[in-house]
Amino acid sequence: MNASEAGLVLIPLLAVAAPLLARGIRPALRVPIIVFELLLGILFGPAVLGWVESGVVLDRLSDFGLAMLFFMAGAEIDFRAVSGRPLLRASLGWLLSLLLGIGVGFLIAPDEGMVVIGIALSSTALGTLMPILRDARELDTPFGRVISTIGAVGEFLPLIAISIFLSTRRAPIAAAVLLAFVILAAVVVLLAHRAPHGRLHEFIRATLHTSDQFGVRFVLLLISALVALSVLFDLDMLLGAFVAGAVWRIIMARAPKPDAEAIESKLEAIAFGFLVPVFFIYTGVTFDLASLTASPLALVLVPVFLIALLVIRGSAAQFSAPSDAGGKDRMSIAMLAATGLPIIVAVTAIGVNEKILDPAIAAALVGAGMLSVLIYPLIAMTLRGDRERLDAIEQDQPQGEL
């Protein structure tokens, strides 16, 4: 059995080990489980032990995990709450981030490489933050809604920028193709909003606890169809996955609450119990540590990019911060807005494949993205004081077995 085949066994093992490690140190420190998934991937990957290597099967499962991450992000967003002025402020903040990011990129990698760096530094990992906010009971709070708005813009607009500026087509043609996709996606959203869903809800309810599992199968079809549509238009597949999540939220908006919660629980199990951990562990496995350590410049750029994420995204996030927010909340918003990884992984892969970004610089960007996931949410949620509140909640609840 080679290292690629061994990964089919070891990655599930690492996925089980991650929550055990997270809960094991929880009395001392609340660390997001994603941190352990990344670190375990690096440890068992070619960079250290070499027990797991990249392979076609793991590569495809990782792609599915990334698509599922974006689907769950799209499904979590209440678009009515983020529309209007909050959306406008977050969009203006993102535009400022992109310009500042391109400015940083110009100093490091002129030509098209600066666009890759600019897009990477303007992103926010909403799909990564959603589980953290959910575990902290922050999704439905004003603070959580601000982060959701910033994250939605910081995840969706970079995908638009990738489709326009890094497409194999010329920019005007790429913009026209993107517009065609947006129109088709808008039609799908409109149909989902206006179509009666009573029979669909009834069928989902009737198969919730049977082997039919129509609701889960319907979601997988929806993701596949919209991802295929985005690929057909030569756009990033994550656009389709994100839109699929938004469509699913609309479809289930009028479903009976117990049914909606039951199907959501099943989707969370598939996403965060299977596919998403594969993506994060595999990101650690495929991290190009050799290119990073072989380049002194790249090693220096890791903390530079990490600070740039905080300065660029953190300052832009203040456009969305409530006027009465205190210093701690503003810093928490800044740090969560500066948490980025999935878009960074995607855009740097495009840059390296198109030979417009040096692999060492790409590794430095991904390394900074990993550190942002490791450091910023931990500090942000500590500043929010969520540890004491959640410890109190857990003490009042019956303790289940690990």
Secondary structure, 3 states (H helix, E strand, C coil): CCHHHHHHHHHHHHHHHHHHHHHHCCCCCCCCHHHHHHHHHHHHCCCCCCCCCCCHHHHHHHHHHHHHHHHHHHHHCCHHHHCCHHHHHHHHHHHHHHHHHHHHHHHHCCCCHHHHHHHHHCCCCHHHHHHHHHHCCCCCCHHHHHHHHHHHHHHHHHHHHHHHHCCCCCHHHHHHHHHHHHHHHHHHHHHHHHCCCHHHHHHHHHCCCCCCCHHHHHHHHHHHHHHHHHHHCCCCHHHHHHHHHHHHHHHHCCCCHHHHHHHHHHHHHHHHHHHHHHHHHHHHHCCCHHHHHHCHHHHHHHHHHHHHHHHHHHHHHCCCCCCCCCHHHHHHHHHHHCCCCHHHHHHHHHHHHCCCCCHHHHHHHHHHHHHHHHHHHHHHHHHCCHHHHHHHHHHHCCCCCC
